Structure formats: structure tokens, C-alpha cells
């Protein structure tokens, strides 16, 4: 059975734009998915990337145009200047890590946090928002408290693992030794799992 390790941050617009396509690809190939939230800024610092605020103006301008086009193409709402961006992604990451411990699918939860940031003007660093999103998706809202230690430890371990495995941006998908960076590579992941790449 195929397996996909998914490295992401809940504050990435590209994670939001990926929608539920990863889950569709996984279902098509009977693949399992391990959701591994990571600190994107720490990944950038360790792999030569630049935080958005430090990128050249031409890169930031292109990113805005590209995001607008990608959202239109995907048919989803996207606020190019969300009220709560950048938000601290760690609290939502801890909640996802805790939610995944029960063996339940957290794909919809991941999408909910990204959508909250990029389309709903919700601050995903705030406990009450995290609790509400957990509850909206059938998870215990008290995971905000009970999952804190496990979340922090796993979040740090995910970073080390991601860097060791060659992750340098978000979203990032790894199956076996094959790496795919960006929501625009999900079609390639699909083809690879089908044995066509």
C-alpha cells in the first residue's frame, strides 16, 4: 500500500489552494497519509528559503498575481491580504497533531484551518477559534489543552524530519523516495502513484 507523508503549515495559501486534492489522490490509489505540520519559517531558515517579508518586491508582487489566478482557477475564495496573516501556526498545528492521535482522518481539519486563515478572516492562533474548528469537525475542543505537550514535541520532531528528508517549502509530499513540492505537483504525485512517472 502506498503511503504519503504530507508536510505543511496551516498558514500557507498554497496549502489552502490544494483543497482536498491530496485526499482524492490518496483515495484513488488506496494510499495512507501522515499529516505532519511543520514550522515553515524554520524550514526556510534551515534550507535557504526567505520569509515573505524578506523577499524582493518583484517576488512578492508575482506571488499576489499567482495566488489570485490560482484561486480563480480553483473556484475558491481567497483574501490576498488576510486580517490575521501572518498568524502563529503552532497552536493549530498542535491541535492537528493531537486530533490525529485518535487514528481519525484529519484531512478536513487541515483544510478548515487553512480556509479559516485565507477565506474566513479567522485568527487560527486563538484558542477559541481552534476550539470552534475542532468542534465543527467532530473533534474534542479540549484537545487545545490536552494535546499541548504532545503537539509541541511532535511539531519540533516534524521539523527535524522534514529538513532531513529534503523538505524546503509548503506544501510538500513524499512517497517512498519521491518528493513533490507545491499544490501544483499533486497531478504529478497522482501520476507517480499510478506508475506513469
N, C-alpha and C positions, 0 to 999 in steps of 0.2 A: 504494500500500500504506500502510495506517495505521501510525503509529509512536507509542509511548508512552514518555515519559521518566518514570521512577519514582524519586522522591526518598524516601529512607527512612533510618532508623537501626536498627542491629541490636538495640538495647536497648529498642525500643518494644513494649509489649504489643499495641498495635494493629497493628503490622507482623506480629507473630506471629499474631494473630487473623485477619488477612487470608488466612492459609493460602496455598494455591496458586490462589486465585480469579483473581488477575491473569493468571497464565499460561493459565488456562482461557478467560478473556475474550479475551486476545490470540490464542490458537489459533483461537477461533471466528471471528475477523474477519481472520485472516491478518496480524495486526499484529506488528511487531517491538517489542522492549522494550529500553531502555537503562537499566541499573541504576546509580543514582547515589547512593551513600551520602553522607550529609552529617552535620555536627555539629549535632544538634538544639538543643543549648543555645545555640550561636552563632546559629542561625536565630531562636530565641526572643528573644535579646538584640537582634537587629537588626530584628525585626518586631513588637515589643511583647508577646511572649508571656512567660509566667512559668515558671521551672523548678518542678517538682512541689513541692519543699520550701518554696517561697515562696508557693504558692497558699493561699488561705483554706481553713480546715479543712472548710467545707461542700463546697468543690470536691473536695478530696481524698477525703472520705467518699463523695461521689457517684461518683467515679471507681472506687472499690473495688467499690461495688454494681454499677456498669455493667459492669466487667470480669468480675465473677462471672457476671452474666446472659449476657453475650456469649459467654463460654467455654462455658456450658451450652448455649446456643443452637447454637453451632458444633460441640458434641460433642467438645471438646478439653480436655485437662488444662491447668490454669493455676495457678501458685502466686502468690497475691496479694502475697506478701512474699518474693520470691526471695532466696536466700542471697547471691548475687553481683549485686545491683542496689542502686545504680547501678554498673555496670562501665564502664570506659573503652571506648567503641565504636570508637575509632580503629584499634586493631590488627586487628579483624575486618573493618573497612571496607577497610583496606589490602589484606588478603588477597582480598577480593571483587574489588577493582579489578584486582589482579594476575591473578586467575583469569579475569576477563573478557577479558583481552588476547588469549587464545588463540582468541577467537571462539566459545568454548563457552558454552552456556546456564548461567547461574549462578543461576537462579531457585531451584532446590532448595537450593543453598548458602546463599542469603539466608535461606530458611526454617529451615535447620538451625541457623544461628547464633541466630536469634530463639527457636527452640524450646529450644535449649540453655540460654538465659537464663531463659525463662519456664516451662519444664516439666521440665527435666532437672537443674537445680541445678549447672550447669557455668559456670565463670568464663571468659567469652569474651574477656577481656583477657589471658589467659595463653597464651604461645606453645604450650605442649604441647596445650592444648585446641584452639587454632586449627589446629595441625598435624593433630590427630586428625580434626577435622571436614573439613578439606580432603581428607585421605586417604579418609575414609568416602564422599566424593562424587566420587572419581576424579581429584582434582587433586593435583599435586605438593605435598607438605607443605613443601618448601623455599621455596615462594612467600612464606612468612613472612619469610624473609631477602631473597630476590632481588627481591621486589616492594615493598620498604620505601620507597625514594625515589619511585618512580612513584606508589605509593599515597598518600604524603603530599602530593605535588604535586597529584594529581588530586582528593584529598579537599578541599583548600583551594579549588581551582578550582570544584568542585561547589557549595561553599557560596556563592561569589560568583554563580554562575549561578542557583542556587536563589533567592536573595534578589532578583536582578534579574528573575526570572520570576514573582515573586509567591508563592513558597512560604513558608508560615508555620507549618506543623505536619507531623506524620508519621503515616501515610504520605501521600504527595502524588503525584498522577498528572496528567501534562499530555500532551494530544494536540492538536496544532495550537495554537490559542489557548484551548482549553477546559481548565479546571483543576478537579480533583476532589480534595477533602481528606477523608481518612479511609477506612478499610476499609469503612465503611458506605455509601460512594459508588461502590463497584465496580459495583453494578447500574446506576447512572446512567451510568457510563463505558460499560458494555455497551450500553445503550440508545442512547447517543450514537453509538457506532461503528456501530450498526445503522441509523442515520439516523432514529431515533424521538424524539430530543430536540434 
